[in-house]
């Protein structure tokens, strides 16, 4: 049975080092890569190679003027050919720079293939520069389609936070602050170093490149991966967000309240809140949309807010059976007698974070006691400052 590991990340040198290490350490492995840089010419270039060199190369046309769509349609058939051949132990899918692993893992799994690992390769010294980069991908030639409006920062954040394994490049430029920022952004990730010669894990244990004890990156690539659980872990209703932390000049501030935001006051403060931290995310509660769970996703000084459906407290009991168990479990852990799962739960991570100032700013955006006491009917009459952002 063919195993498939997905290796991605905007840090191209780190990604290539991780791929080469896997190719070197796993006999019978091949690398499948789609180069989207040729999209301007109307095609995506596919290469398949093993440790000895290129085995095959070809082109696939764009689908609806979208290079990433072409990748989606071409990836599974190519992997199936490798599986049918029977000689490949591990297919290493090396994603092009801005391709996000979540979408590709779901495509591979939906195609009936087994994803055994998802790895994002990272250079710790580049975490803050990329997280602070609000440029559009298109400006750097990294867009996957003509309509791609993603930024470097938000793309990098999603690549980083989705993968359960981070392949960490040996970076002399990285300092304690860089490594701490990485640890706080994704505290549950397993970090495996790469590019330092003989493979080790973070505890310093040395492993032979071949033999009974598999190197840590190989074990991570073959450990197994649950696509549905990974998607749930990114959903704002049940995401396992980082906890409070403060070390090496980096802090994570968790803000949790049981009162909705005033739409106008929050809207007026959006720029200051968004720019207060290198990365912020979570869910929030807006008074004029009291039944709607809203997603907060900010990086690089840019904010994306979107509706992700109703709070569970707003659903009739009969509809609960249609809600995934993981969502019900997450709500039950944070249930309030009066408001159910309606709440503010935002997490901010950054070097030099002004925690006290940020807390004061957030608190000033909540409903006052008098506004809160007026009740939901009155809340719904407040000025709809977010309707344009939410496309209501």
C-alpha angles and dihedrals in degrees: 000000000000117000118210124203121185117213118187145151142129090248093089098184092051091046093051091048091053092049093049091049092053092045090051095045101044116064111216095026126137134190121229114195133174113201109211093183088090093059092105087067090053100256144082117225116224124199130181118193142164131201089287097055142270115351098181141350133193147149133247122195123243117266114224089343088300123125093192090053089054089052091052093053096044101041102071097045090052092049091049090054089053090049093049091050089064097206099092118090098181131019110204108203105202106198121215114252103275099028110116119228096221095067094044095047089053092048092051093046092047088054090062096254127128118250106201098176147006117204131181115199116219139186103208092211090060099048097093096039091053094042089052095047108106094175118126114253088236091065090062096041091254101116116123094207140012089256095048106129098170122127130225091248100051092042092051092047092054093045090052099045099044099057118082089205127053118196103211118209120223097252119178089190093060118100135189092275091055093050093045092051090053092048093050094046092056109014095167095054121112107233118211120182121229138182098037098108112249109043120249136168122236091268088063098249111153122222132192115245090238132019139067095321109067117214115256095252091053091049089050091049092053100035097099133256132223109211094191093049091048091053091049090051089060097045110106092226094061108012116140096234123196119274129232113294139162123182141128092008094306123110138185116205120196115200117192125172139161099218128084126245122253101241098222096045092047092047091051090052098044097103094049093046094046094049094045093083139029089232133015132167144153140096131302142192122228120198097222090050098039096159096050126091108219126202122222115201119166134166135145092020092299126111131205118193123181141163114251097184134273129333109251089242088065095055125091113248091250091061094057092082088065092057117093113256092239090058092049091048092051091050092048091055091056101033120146122203093230105027103027109205095342107121149117112264111167127158124200124193125183147126110261093015114182094218097175095047092048092049092051091050093050093046090052090059095058123096114274119242091262093047091047093049091054089075138222098304089058092044091057090058094059116113109283097234094160100047093100093050091047093042091231 
